Amino acid sequence: MGFQNDKFPSSAAFDAINAVLQSSEADRKDAIKQGNAVFAFTIKNKAGETESWHIDLKEKGAVGSGLGTKPTVTLSLSDEDFAKLVAGQANAQRLFMGGKLKIKGDVMKATKLQPILQKAQTKAKL
């Protein structure tokens, strides 16, 4: 089952992230050790619709639909900005400072997400 939603082109990244987490037990355990949190994403498309996904790096080391159970941190941003963030063309800190990325919850945990996104970039060639 894929996580891609055609109304949200950047959602293909969740499939790539999940593929990375599932490809190697060592990578998955490493990501859980690094992340130790549930990262939820609320993405808004150009039509103004929103959809949510989460990356559980607390227990399962997997991607899921919806916000998940008790997300440690929730990141809200546009589909376009999420695509740039995952592709390495945008900096999360700059998006946040520019008001394009809203973070609820543990802001420091949000910084733990970058290495995981980078690993997905390398493997998926997004």
All heavy atoms as an XYZ file, in Angstrom:
946
protein
N       0.832     -1.184      0.000
C       0.000      0.000      0.000
C       0.880      1.253      0.000
O       1.737      1.419      0.850
C      -0.881     -0.031      1.245
C      -1.766      1.182      1.371
S      -2.569      1.259      2.988
C      -1.572      2.516      3.760
N       0.676      2.098     -0.979
C       1.487      3.307     -1.069
C       0.854      4.469     -0.321
O      -0.329      4.451      0.008
N       1.657      5.462     -0.066
C       1.174      6.641      0.658
C       0.950      7.813     -0.276
O       0.520      8.862      0.144
C       2.186      7.023      1.751
C       2.312      5.961      2.789
C       3.387      5.094      2.793
C       1.333      5.797      3.750
C       3.498      4.090      3.741
C       1.424      4.789      4.698
C       2.506      3.937      4.696
N       1.270      7.623     -1.556
C       1.132      8.710     -2.518
C      -0.337      9.040     -2.755
O      -1.176      8.167     -2.898
C       1.799      8.351     -3.835
C       1.825      9.525     -4.785
C       2.704      9.260     -5.996
O       3.386      8.251     -6.071
N       2.682     10.181     -6.929
N      -0.617     10.332     -2.778
C      -1.947     10.840     -3.057
C      -1.771     11.816     -4.224
O      -1.001     12.767     -4.119
C      -2.480     11.559     -1.804
C      -3.842     12.164     -1.998
O      -4.213     12.575     -3.097
N      -4.591     12.270     -0.922
N      -2.462     11.566     -5.320
C      -2.281     12.383     -6.524
C      -2.566     13.861     -6.312
O      -2.042     14.706     -7.030
C      -3.143     11.839     -7.671
C      -2.620     10.487     -8.147
O      -1.423     10.196     -7.928
O      -3.417      9.711     -8.727
N      -3.405     14.190     -5.327
C      -3.702     15.597     -5.056
C      -2.524     16.279     -4.349
O      -2.486     17.494     -4.233
C      -4.947     15.710     -4.167
C      -6.230     15.316     -4.871
C      -7.408     15.504     -3.929
C      -8.709     15.122     -4.594
N      -9.848     15.259     -3.679
N      -1.601     15.465     -3.844
C      -0.432     15.972     -3.127
C       0.821     15.341     -3.742
O       1.300     14.311     -3.263
C      -0.522     15.612     -1.631
C      -1.725     16.191     -0.956
C      -2.948     15.538     -1.002
C      -1.642     17.403     -0.277
C      -4.069     16.078     -0.391
C      -2.764     17.945      0.345
C      -3.977     17.290      0.287
N       1.349     15.938     -4.837
C       2.480     15.336     -5.544
C       3.674     14.979     -4.647
O       4.327     13.966     -4.846
C       2.867     16.398     -6.574
C       1.619     17.191     -6.777
C       0.888     17.175     -5.463
N       3.925     15.800     -3.624
C       5.094     15.540     -2.771
C       4.898     14.307     -1.889
O       5.849     13.810     -1.301
C       5.394     16.750     -1.889
O       4.387     16.920     -0.909
N       3.671     13.798     -1.809
C       3.412     12.647     -0.931
C       4.170     11.399     -1.374
O       4.337     10.463     -0.593
C       1.911     12.363     -0.832
O       1.387     12.012     -2.098
N       4.668     11.383     -2.601
C       5.489     10.262     -3.073
C       6.716     10.099     -2.179
O       7.263      9.000     -2.044
C       5.909     10.493     -4.517
N       7.140     11.185     -1.542
C       8.298     11.138     -0.649
C       8.067     10.186      0.519
O       9.009      9.543      0.986
C       8.602     12.538     -0.119
N       6.820     10.076      0.967
C       6.548      9.172      2.100
C       6.782      7.720      1.705
O       7.222      6.914      2.514
C       5.136      9.388      2.658
C       4.984     10.718      3.331
C       4.250     11.737      2.752
C       5.598     10.963      4.552
C       4.135     12.979      3.366
C       5.489     12.202      5.180
C       4.755     13.211      4.583
N       6.507      7.380      0.437
C       6.809      6.031     -0.051
C       8.327      5.809     -0.046
O       8.806      4.746      0.332
C       6.260      5.819     -1.474
C       4.751      5.570     -1.464
O       4.245      4.975     -0.492
O       4.090      5.967     -2.436
N       9.071      6.829     -0.479
C      10.529      6.729     -0.528
C      11.103      6.585      0.884
O      11.979      5.748      1.125
C      11.118      7.955     -1.215
N      10.593      7.380      1.815
C      11.066      7.317      3.206
C      10.756      5.944      3.792
O      11.602      5.319      4.430
C      10.438      8.449      4.053
C      10.945      9.812      3.576
C      10.737      8.244      5.542
C      10.148     11.002      4.064
N       9.537      5.452      3.535
C       9.148      4.142      4.042
C      10.030      3.043      3.439
O      10.454      2.121      4.134
C       7.676      3.868      3.764
C       7.125      2.777      4.659
O       7.350      2.772      5.865
N       6.420      1.835      4.070
N      10.337      3.162      2.150
C      11.184      2.170      1.471
C      12.567      2.121      2.121
O      13.129      1.043      2.332
C      11.302      2.503     -0.012
N      13.099      3.286      2.461
C      14.403      3.352      3.119
C      14.332      2.670      4.485
O      15.198      1.880      4.844
C      14.881      4.821      3.265
C      16.066      4.929      4.206
C      15.223      5.404      1.915
N      13.274      2.981      5.237
C      13.133      2.403      6.577
C      12.949      0.883      6.527
O      13.406      0.178      7.416
C      11.951      3.043      7.321
C      12.141      4.509      7.713
C      10.840      5.097      8.230
C      13.237      4.656      8.763
N      12.276      0.395      5.489
C      12.009     -1.043      5.396
C      13.135     -1.821      4.720
O      13.173     -3.038      4.796
C      10.692     -1.293      4.635
C       9.466     -0.620      5.235
C       9.286     -0.852      6.732
O       9.440     -1.958      7.230
N       8.966      0.199      7.463
N      14.041     -1.102      4.031
C      15.054     -1.796      3.232
C      16.116     -2.482      4.081
O      16.677     -3.484      3.681
C      15.715     -0.827      2.252
O      16.456      0.133      2.975
N      16.392     -1.931      5.236
C      17.457     -2.509      6.055
C      17.108     -2.357      7.534
O      16.782     -1.264      7.997
C      18.769     -1.814      5.716
O      19.539     -1.555      6.852
N      17.194     -3.453      8.242
C      16.907     -3.457      9.682
C      17.868     -2.507     10.414
O      17.465     -1.789     11.317
C      17.040     -4.893     10.218
C      16.619     -5.063     11.657
C      15.126     -4.858     11.919
O      14.314     -4.947     10.978
O      14.773     -4.605     13.077
N      19.128     -2.492      9.978
C      20.128     -1.627     10.621
C      19.780     -0.157     10.417
O      19.847      0.642     11.360
C      21.509     -1.923     10.062
N      19.374      0.214      9.176
C      18.975      1.599      8.892
C      17.761      1.990      9.724
O      17.675      3.097     10.236
C      18.636      1.781      7.404
C      19.875      1.989      6.545
O      20.984      2.110      7.112
O      19.736      2.020      5.307
N      16.815      1.049      9.824
C      15.582      1.316     10.571
C      15.900      1.561     12.047
O      15.437      2.524     12.640
C      14.623      0.133     10.397
C      13.194      0.437     10.776
C      12.286     -0.711     10.348
N      12.550     -1.916     11.111
C      12.019     -2.172     12.311
N      11.197     -1.327     12.842
N      12.310     -3.270     12.941
N      16.716      0.688     12.623
C      17.085      0.834     14.043
C      17.870      2.117     14.273
O      17.691      2.789     15.281
C      17.886     -0.379     14.508
C      16.992     -1.589     14.735
C      17.747     -2.726     15.353
C      16.757     -3.840     15.721
N      17.386     -5.146     15.712
N      18.726      2.455     13.317
C      19.514      3.674     13.409
C      18.601      4.905     13.366
O      18.772      5.846     14.138
C      20.525      3.719     12.258
C      21.498      4.879     12.400
O      22.009      5.083     13.519
O      21.730      5.578     11.400
N      17.620      4.876     12.462
C      16.668      5.997     12.337
C      15.847      6.148     13.619
O      15.599      7.271     14.069
C      15.753      5.770     11.146
N      15.444      5.019     14.211
C      14.674      5.073     15.464
C      15.548      5.668     16.567
O      15.094      6.507     17.344
C      14.147      3.668     15.852
C      13.038      3.231     14.883
C      13.624      3.657     17.290
C      12.588      1.789     15.025
N      16.814      5.244     16.607
C      17.738      5.749     17.620
C      17.952      7.254     17.449
O      17.931      8.004     18.418
C      19.066      4.998     17.526
C      19.948      5.178     18.752
C      21.061      4.164     18.790
C      22.236      4.722     17.996
N      23.374      3.824     17.932
N      18.120      7.680     16.202
C      18.346      9.110     15.917
C      17.089      9.943     16.168
O      17.155     11.012     16.745
C      18.748      9.309     14.453
C      20.178      9.041     14.167
C      20.494      9.319     12.697
O      19.904     10.193     12.083
N      21.411      8.552     12.144
N      15.964      9.450     15.674
C      14.730     10.231     15.737
C      14.061     10.186     17.088
O      13.746     11.210     17.682
N      13.815      8.985     17.598
C      13.143      8.750     18.870
C      11.912      9.643     19.055
O      11.739     10.271     20.093
C      14.132      8.924     20.030
C      13.535      8.436     21.343
O      12.675      7.558     21.353
N      13.970      9.011     22.440
N      11.073      9.709     18.011
C       9.886     10.558     18.055
C       8.915     10.144     16.957
O       9.277      9.400     16.050
C      10.286     12.020     17.846
N       7.683     10.645     17.064
C       6.707     10.478     15.984
C       6.580     11.840     15.311
O       6.207     12.827     15.941
C       5.331      9.998     16.514
C       4.315      9.940     15.384
C       5.457      8.636     17.188
N       6.958     11.877     14.034
C       6.914     13.115     13.253
C       5.652     13.116     12.411
O       5.485     12.247     11.561
C       8.133     13.208     12.329
C       9.446     13.211     13.061
C      10.127     12.026     13.287
C       9.986     14.396     13.526
C      11.340     12.019     13.972
C      11.204     14.399     14.208
C      11.873     13.205     14.428
N       4.773     14.076     12.653
C       3.545     14.172     11.862
C       3.693     15.334     10.880
O       4.346     16.333     11.176
C       2.353     14.400     12.774
N       3.097     15.154      9.708
C       3.145     16.186      8.668
C       1.731     16.491      8.217
O       0.982     15.575      7.895
C       3.928     15.687      7.446
C       5.368     15.435      7.722
C       5.778     14.213      8.240
C       6.322     16.408      7.470
C       7.116     13.967      8.511
C       7.667     16.165      7.734
C       8.058     14.943      8.253
N       1.383     17.763      8.188
C       0.118     18.179      7.600
C       0.496     19.018      6.390
O       1.143     20.065      6.515
C      -0.736     18.984      8.605
O      -1.019     18.133      9.717
C      -2.044     19.432      7.978
N       0.138     18.502      5.223
C       0.524     19.130      3.964
C      -0.710     19.770      3.330
O      -1.774     19.155      3.302
C       1.108     18.066      2.993
C       2.119     17.172      3.696
C       1.641     18.714      1.733
C       3.527     17.540      3.689
N      -0.531     20.996      2.829
C      -1.637     21.712      2.184
C      -1.320     21.850      0.704
O      -0.237     22.308      0.338
C      -1.771     23.087      2.833
C      -2.981     23.870      2.377
C      -3.078     25.172      3.158
C      -4.435     25.782      3.030
N      -4.635     26.891      3.961
N      -2.262     21.430     -0.150
C      -2.015     21.536     -1.594
C      -2.507     22.873     -2.132
O      -3.062     23.695     -1.394
C      -2.615     20.339     -2.353
C      -4.130     20.322     -2.339
O      -4.798     21.268     -1.928
N      -4.700     19.213     -2.776
N      -2.310     23.078     -3.438
C      -2.679     24.363     -4.048
C      -4.177     24.634     -3.987
O      -4.615     25.772     -4.014
C      -2.184     24.413     -5.492
C      -0.688     24.594     -5.553
C      -0.197     24.853     -6.957
C       1.262     25.254     -6.901
N       2.076     24.760     -7.940
N      -4.987     23.557     -3.908
C      -6.444     23.721     -3.837
C      -6.893     24.064     -2.416
O      -8.069     24.264     -2.164
C      -7.134     22.436     -4.307
N      -5.941     24.117     -1.481
C      -6.268     24.455     -0.100
C      -6.681     23.247      0.734
O      -7.087     23.393      1.882
N      -6.587     22.046      0.159
C      -6.935     20.836      0.907
C      -5.727     20.408      1.745
O      -4.594     20.648      1.351
C      -7.290     19.693     -0.056
C      -8.445     20.026     -0.978
C      -8.575     19.030     -2.129
O      -7.566     18.711     -2.774
O      -9.699     18.579     -2.349
N      -6.004     19.767      2.880
C      -4.898     19.281      3.705
C      -5.006     17.772      3.900
O      -6.104     17.211      3.889
C      -4.866     19.959      5.098
O      -6.092     19.703      5.759
C      -4.616     21.443      4.999
N      -3.857     17.156      4.048
C      -3.771     15.705      4.283
C      -2.617     15.497      5.258
O      -1.688     16.304      5.301
C      -3.504     15.001      2.945
C      -3.638     13.494      2.973
C      -5.063     13.026      3.235
O      -5.986     13.440      2.509
O      -5.230     12.240      4.179
N      -2.681     14.422      6.036
C      -1.628     14.181      7.028
C      -0.998     12.805      6.878
O      -1.660     11.849      6.484
C      -2.204     14.304      8.441
O      -2.700     15.601      8.653
N       0.282     12.746      7.203
C       1.054     11.498      7.245
C       1.923     11.573      8.482
O       2.123     12.649      9.041
C       1.967     11.388      6.023
C       1.266     11.182      4.730
C       0.977      9.992      4.130
C       0.744     12.185      3.846
N       0.313     10.207      2.942
C       0.156     11.538      2.751
C       0.712     13.568      3.888
C      -0.439     12.223      1.701
C       0.115     14.252      2.850
C      -0.456     13.590      1.771
N       2.474     10.448      8.909
C       3.419     10.482     10.016
C       4.544      9.476      9.788
O       4.388      8.514      9.049
C       2.728     10.215     11.361
C       2.182      8.824     11.498
N       0.964      8.447     10.984
C       2.710      7.710     12.068
C       0.766      7.166     11.243
N       1.809      6.686     11.900
N       5.658      9.762     10.421
C       6.803      8.852     10.397
C       7.051      8.472     11.857
O       7.397      9.337     12.675
C       8.057      9.522      9.795
C       7.759     10.066      8.398
C       9.214      8.533      9.744
C       8.862     10.935      7.817
N       6.820      7.210     12.174
C       7.007      6.728     13.535
C       8.448      6.271     13.702
O       8.832      5.217     13.227
C       6.039      5.566     13.812
C       6.182      4.992     15.214
O       7.211      5.262     15.874
O       5.282      4.271     15.651
N       9.235      7.103     14.366
C      10.620      6.738     14.659
C      10.782      6.582     16.167
O      11.831      6.847     16.732
C      11.589      7.797     14.124
C      11.625      7.942     12.610
C      12.602      9.018     12.186
C      11.959      6.624     11.933
N       9.691      6.181     16.797
C       9.733      5.936     18.237
C       9.722      4.433     18.492
O      10.514      3.919     19.266
C       8.552      6.612     18.915
C       8.773      6.874     20.380
C       7.664      7.739     20.940
C       7.973      8.092     22.360
N       8.554      9.415     22.494
N       8.813      3.725     17.794
C       8.689      2.283     18.013
C       8.830      1.473     16.731
O       9.666      0.598     16.622
C       7.334      1.968     18.661
C       7.230      2.496     20.080
C       5.804      2.580     20.578
O       4.910      2.007     19.922
O       5.587      3.214     21.609
N       7.984      1.791     15.731
C       7.901      0.939     14.540
C       8.966      1.197     13.483
O       9.391      0.281     12.804
C       6.529      1.108     13.876
C       5.397      0.508     14.667
C       4.115      0.601     13.878
C       3.099      1.358     14.693
N       2.008      1.921     14.033
N       9.339      2.454     13.316
C      10.255      2.788     12.227
C       9.548      2.640     10.895
O      10.017      1.963     10.002
N       8.370      3.261     10.793
C       7.569      3.134      9.570
C       6.758      4.404      9.338
O       6.543      5.193     10.242
C       6.629      1.936      9.684
N       6.291      4.537      8.096
C       5.450      5.667      7.709
C       3.999      5.223      7.794
O       3.684      4.052      7.584
C       5.775      6.105      6.258
C       4.833      7.192      5.778
C       7.224      6.580      6.164
N       3.103      6.142      8.114
C       1.678      5.825      8.150
C       0.851      7.021      7.718
O       1.343      8.149      7.656
N      -0.412      6.770      7.410
C      -1.331      7.854      7.056
C      -1.904      8.454      8.332
O      -2.000      7.786      9.350
C      -2.467      7.318      6.197
O      -1.948      6.840      4.985
N      -2.302      9.709      8.247
C      -2.873     10.383      9.413
C      -1.768     10.904     10.319
O      -0.585     10.791     10.015
N      -2.166     11.475     11.445
C      -1.202     12.086     12.359
C      -0.508     11.079     13.264
O       0.463     11.409     13.931
C      -1.889     13.159     13.217
C      -2.366     14.405     12.468
C      -3.149     15.319     13.391
C      -1.194     15.155     11.851
N      -1.011      9.849     13.324
C      -0.401      8.859     14.205
C      -0.842      9.079     15.640
O      -1.638      9.956     15.937
N      -0.309      8.269     16.533
C      -0.682      8.395     17.944
C       0.274      9.331     18.644
O       1.476      9.117     18.604
C      -0.595      7.017     18.658
O      -0.427      6.001     17.685
C      -1.806      6.737     19.488
N      -0.276     10.349     19.252
C       0.506     11.327     20.007
C       1.804     11.737     19.304
O       2.898     11.379     19.747
C       0.850     10.757     21.387
C      -0.329     10.610     22.296
C       0.136     10.237     23.687
C      -1.041      9.818     24.538
N      -0.641      9.048     25.696
N       1.697     12.487     18.206
C       2.926     12.928     17.535
C       3.777     13.797     18.472
O       3.239     14.603     19.221
C       2.434     13.730     16.337
C       0.985     13.952     16.530
C       0.493     12.973     17.549
N       5.078     13.583     18.441
C       6.009     14.360     19.255
C       6.098     15.776     18.690
O       6.185     16.749     19.412
C       7.413     13.712     19.217
O       7.268     12.306     19.413
C       8.319     14.288     20.280
N       6.077     15.837     17.363
C       6.163     17.126     16.677
C       5.328     17.049     15.395
O       5.310     16.025     14.725
C       7.646     17.512     16.396
C       8.326     16.498     15.520
C       7.765     18.888     15.780
N       4.592     18.128     15.107
C       3.783     18.190     13.895
C       4.285     19.345     13.046
O       4.405     20.474     13.525
C       2.285     18.414     14.240
O       1.860     17.366     15.101
C       1.427     18.413     12.990
N       4.601     19.029     11.794
C       5.086     20.044     10.867
C       3.998     20.317      9.832
O       3.491     19.376      9.222
C       6.356     19.557     10.162
C       7.557     19.327     11.079
C       7.597     17.903     11.569
C       8.839     19.664     10.375
N       3.628     21.569      9.667
C       2.611     21.957      8.688
C       3.260     22.849      7.639
O       3.882     23.856      7.974
C       1.483     22.736      9.371
O       0.939     21.978     10.422
N       3.090     22.449      6.369
C       3.660     23.234      5.281
C       2.960     22.903      3.978
O       2.145     21.979      3.917
C       5.170     23.015      5.170
C       5.728     21.665      4.750
C       7.218     21.821      4.430
C       5.587     20.621      5.822
N       3.282     23.665      2.935
C       2.634     23.449      1.642
C       3.253     22.247      0.944
O       4.393     21.862      1.221
C       2.779     24.691      0.760
O       4.107     24.788      0.273
N       2.499     21.684      0.029
C       2.952     20.546     -0.768
C       4.261     20.903     -1.482
O       5.220     20.144     -1.488
C       1.843     20.186     -1.777
C       2.174     18.946     -2.577
O       2.340     17.875     -1.980
O       2.268     19.057     -3.817
N       4.273     22.093     -2.051
C       5.438     22.575     -2.805
C       6.675     22.686     -1.914
O       7.760     22.241     -2.277
C       5.090     23.954     -3.382
C       5.999     24.431     -4.466
C       5.525     25.785     -5.017
O       4.299     25.995     -5.143
O       6.399     26.610     -5.301
N       6.502     23.270     -0.717
C       7.637     23.432      0.200
C       8.110     22.084      0.740
O       9.309     21.880      0.931
C       7.285     24.378      1.354
C       7.209     25.834      0.902
O       7.907     26.194     -0.068
O       6.446     26.600      1.509
N       7.187     21.147      0.971
C       7.585     19.818      1.448
C       8.422     19.115      0.374
O       9.441     18.504      0.679
C       6.363     18.972      1.832
C       6.738     17.602      2.331
C       7.427     17.448      3.530
C       6.421     16.462      1.613
C       7.801     16.189      3.993
C       6.788     15.200      2.063
C       7.477     15.071      3.259
N       8.001     19.245     -0.882
C       8.748     18.635     -1.990
C      10.174     19.192     -2.026
O      11.140     18.449     -2.184
C       8.039     18.892     -3.316
N      10.301     20.515     -1.848
C      11.625     21.156     -1.866
C      12.462     20.706     -0.671
O      13.663     20.474     -0.797
C      11.480     22.683     -1.836
C      10.990     23.271     -3.137
C      10.837     24.775     -2.993
C      10.204     25.386     -4.223
N       9.845     26.788     -4.005
N      11.810     20.581      0.478
C      12.501     20.166      1.700
C      13.071     18.752      1.546
O      14.236     18.506      1.837
C      11.526     20.219      2.883
C      12.096     19.938      4.265
C      13.077     21.032      4.665
C      10.973     19.864      5.286
N      12.258     17.847      1.042
C      12.683     16.460      0.868
C      13.761     16.349     -0.203
O      14.685     15.552     -0.093
C      11.480     15.542      0.540
C      11.937     14.138      0.234
C      10.509     15.519      1.704
N      13.664     17.174     -1.245
C      14.640     17.130     -2.334
C      15.950     17.827     -1.961
O      16.911     17.800     -2.718
C      14.046     17.765     -3.584
N      15.957     18.461     -0.788
C      17.169     19.153     -0.362
C      17.316     20.530     -0.976
O      18.374     21.143     -0.921
N      16.233     21.052     -1.581
C      16.286     22.375     -2.221
C      15.813     23.474     -1.278
O      15.828     24.644     -1.627
C      15.407     22.385     -3.471
C      15.882     21.423     -4.528
C      14.819     21.186     -5.590
O      13.682     21.611     -5.465
N      15.195     20.476     -6.638
N      15.350     23.081     -0.093
C      14.893     24.071      0.884
C      15.458     23.685      2.246
O      15.701     22.521      2.523
C      13.375     24.119      0.928
N      15.640     24.677      3.070
C      16.177     24.488      4.404
C      15.022     24.650      5.398
O      14.323     25.665      5.365
C      17.268     25.551      4.607
C      17.817     25.579      6.001
O      17.079     25.762      6.962
N      19.120     25.436      6.102
N      14.825     23.673      6.262
C      13.706     23.698      7.214
C      13.745     24.945      8.094
O      12.715     25.562      8.356
C      13.716     22.442      8.082
N      14.939     25.332      8.507
C      15.074     26.498      9.367
C      14.620     27.766      8.642
O      13.910     28.594      9.206
C      16.527     26.627      9.806
C      16.689     27.413     11.069
C      18.106     27.314     11.607
O      18.983     26.710     10.997
N      18.330     27.906     12.753
N      15.004     27.897      7.372
C      14.593     29.077      6.592
C      13.088     29.082      6.363
O      12.453     30.131      6.414
C      15.325     29.118      5.255
C      16.741     29.579      5.411
C      17.304     30.125      4.114
N      18.738     30.276      4.267
C      19.637     29.499      3.691
N      19.266     28.536      2.888
N      20.903     29.695      3.897
N      12.526     27.887      6.062
C      11.069     27.802      5.868
C      10.360     28.223      7.149
O       9.363     28.941      7.119
C      10.651     26.380      5.481
C      11.022     25.896      4.079
C      10.666     24.427      3.918
C      10.323     26.719      3.004
N      10.885     27.769      8.281
C      10.289     28.090      9.582
C      10.370     29.595      9.853
O       9.376     30.220     10.221
C      10.991     27.292     10.693
C      10.451     27.563     12.071
C       9.208     27.081     12.438
C      11.191     28.281     12.993
C       8.696     27.327     13.715
C      10.694     28.529     14.271
C       9.442     28.046     14.618
N      11.560     30.162      9.642
C      11.757     31.594      9.890
C      10.907     32.445      8.949
O      10.481     33.525      9.308
C      13.240     31.982      9.732
C      14.148     31.345     10.741
S      13.679     31.804     12.424
C      15.024     31.133     13.340
N      10.679     31.931      7.743
C       9.876     32.664      6.763
C       8.378     32.448      6.927
O       7.581     32.936      6.136
N       7.995     31.678      7.945
C       6.578     31.443      8.215
C       5.936     30.416      7.287
O       4.724     30.233      7.297
N       6.748     29.717      6.486
C       6.197     28.728      5.556
C       6.092     27.344      6.185
O       5.444     26.461      5.642
C       7.067     28.645      4.299
C       6.999     29.907      3.462
C       7.850     29.775      2.222
C       7.664     30.963      1.315
N       8.358     30.766      0.049
N       6.766     27.157      7.319
C       6.731     25.890      8.041
C       6.300     26.185      9.464
O       6.911     27.003     10.149
C       8.126     25.238      8.033
C       8.361     24.055      8.960
C       7.479     22.873      8.588
C       9.816     23.625      8.926
N       5.222     25.544      9.879
C       4.741     25.728     11.246
C       5.032     24.436     12.008
O       4.819     23.346     11.487
C       3.256     26.034     11.251
C       2.960     27.368     10.578
C       1.540     27.818     10.788
C       1.206     29.164     10.239
N       1.989     29.724      9.190
N       5.536     24.580     13.219
C       5.891     23.418     14.025
C       5.145     23.469     15.346
O       5.169     24.485     16.047
C       7.423     23.374     14.280
C       8.166     23.312     12.949
C       7.784     22.196     15.167
C       9.673     23.413     13.064
N       4.458     22.364     15.656
C       3.776     22.228     16.938
C       4.449     21.091     17.683
O       4.735     20.049     17.103
C       2.297     21.866     16.735
C       1.395     23.067     16.536
C      -0.056     22.727     16.746
C      -0.574     21.910     15.589
N      -1.986     21.934     15.366
N       4.692     21.294     18.963
C       5.315     20.227     19.747
C       6.784     20.506     19.979
O       7.209     21.658     20.071
N       7.576     19.461     20.040
C       8.997     19.543     20.363
C       9.811     20.013     19.155
O      10.171     19.229     18.286
C       9.478     18.163     20.833
C      10.874     18.192     21.409
O      11.644     19.134     21.097
O      11.211     17.263     22.170
N      10.101     21.312     19.130
C      10.815     21.915     18.007
C      12.209     21.301     17.845
O      12.675     21.088     16.729
C      10.919     23.455     18.172
C      11.749     24.073     17.070
C       9.535     24.073     18.200
N      12.862     20.978     18.938
C      14.214     20.399     18.860
C      14.194     19.035     18.175
O      15.123     18.679     17.475
C      14.848     20.292     20.252
C      15.205     21.644     20.859
S      16.045     22.792     19.729
C      17.597     21.962     19.501
N      13.109     18.278     18.358
C      12.999     16.970     17.698
C      12.922     17.142     16.183
O      13.381     16.286     15.442
C      11.762     16.203     18.187
C      11.928     15.559     19.539
C      12.840     14.367     19.462
C      12.914     13.689     20.810
N      14.007     12.749     20.923
N      12.335     18.247     15.749
C      12.196     18.503     14.311
C      13.561     18.519     13.629
O      13.686     18.120     12.475
C      11.461     19.814     14.069
N      14.596     18.931     14.357
C      15.939     18.983     13.775
C      16.501     17.583     13.532
O      17.400     17.413     12.726
C      16.919     19.758     14.694
O      17.016     19.066     15.944
C      16.453     21.185     14.926
N      15.968     16.585     14.203
C      16.439     15.202     14.061
C      15.955     14.567     12.756
O      16.367     13.475     12.393
C      15.944     14.328     15.228
C      16.322     14.846     16.581
C      17.705     14.423     16.930
C      18.020     14.788     18.357
N      19.430     14.849     18.607
N      15.065     15.241     12.071
C      14.451     14.673     10.872
C      15.335     14.812      9.629
O      15.273     13.978      8.732
C      13.098     15.363     10.639
C      12.139     14.692      9.697
C      11.820     13.276     10.155
C      10.858     15.495      9.610
N      16.177     15.837      9.595
C      16.977     16.118      8.405
C      17.824     14.936      7.927
O      17.780     14.596      6.751
C      17.844     17.369      8.654
C      18.386     17.999      7.389
C      17.297     18.441      6.413
O      16.271     18.970      6.812
N      17.503     18.206      5.140
N      18.574     14.255      8.817
C      19.384     13.124      8.326
C      18.536     12.005      7.717
O      18.955     11.343      6.770
C      20.113     12.615      9.580
C      19.870     13.600     10.645
C      18.777     14.521     10.221
N      17.346     11.825      8.235
C      16.459     10.774      7.724
C      15.945     11.154      6.339
O      15.910     10.329      5.430
C      15.327     10.495      8.732
C      15.928      9.815      9.965
C      14.241      9.616      8.146
C      15.585     10.403     11.264
N      15.598     12.421      6.158
C      15.160     12.901      4.841
C      16.304     12.794      3.841
O      16.091     12.436      2.686
C      14.671     14.356      4.930
C      13.364     14.601      5.682
C      13.036     16.086      5.712
C      12.213     13.823      5.092
N      17.530     13.086      4.290
C      18.685     13.004      3.395
C      18.919     11.572      2.927
O      19.261     11.333      1.778
C      19.936     13.546      4.081
C      19.962     15.056      4.101
C      21.071     15.616      4.971
O      21.566     14.967      5.878
N      21.440     16.854      4.701
N      18.721     10.615      3.822
C      18.897      9.209      3.456
C      17.870      8.803      2.406
O      18.180      8.085      1.470
C      18.755      8.334      4.708
C      19.661      7.143      4.706
C      19.589      6.408      6.012
C      20.871      6.583      6.778
N      20.997      5.748      7.936
N      16.646      9.293      2.557
C      15.585      8.992      1.588
C      15.926      9.612      0.234
O      15.702      9.007     -0.806
C      14.241      9.512      2.089
N      16.482     10.821      0.261
C      16.894     11.496     -0.979
C      17.907     10.655     -1.729
O      17.791     10.438     -2.910
C      17.671     12.766     -0.608
C      16.923     14.028     -0.628
C      17.811     15.100      0.013
O      19.017     15.104     -0.164
N      17.198     15.979      0.752
N      18.915     10.197     -1.008
C      19.996      9.441     -1.624
C      19.490      8.155     -2.244
O      19.824      7.823     -3.367
C      21.052      9.055     -0.546
O      21.204     10.171      0.330
C      22.370      8.747     -1.167
N      18.646      7.441     -1.514
C      18.166      6.151     -2.003
C      17.113      6.300     -3.083
O      17.027      5.484     -3.992
C      17.591      5.322     -0.854
C      18.660      4.901      0.129
C      18.482      3.497      0.590
C      19.662      3.106      1.452
N      19.469      1.995      2.292
N      16.276      7.335     -2.976
C      15.136      7.441     -3.888
C      15.417      8.334     -5.091
O      14.687      8.324     -6.057
C      13.919      7.954     -3.143
N      16.463      9.148     -4.995
C      16.774     10.108     -6.053
C      15.560     10.975     -6.362
O      15.122     11.098     -7.490
C      17.243      9.399     -7.334
C      18.437      8.499     -7.133
C      19.740      9.283     -7.145
C      20.953      8.437     -7.033
N      21.491      8.265     -5.707
N      15.013     11.561     -5.314
C      13.804     12.394     -5.473
C      14.134     13.684     -6.200
O      15.131     14.279     -6.014
C      13.217     12.721     -4.099
C      12.616     11.532     -3.383
C      12.257     11.915     -1.956
C      11.389     11.046     -4.083
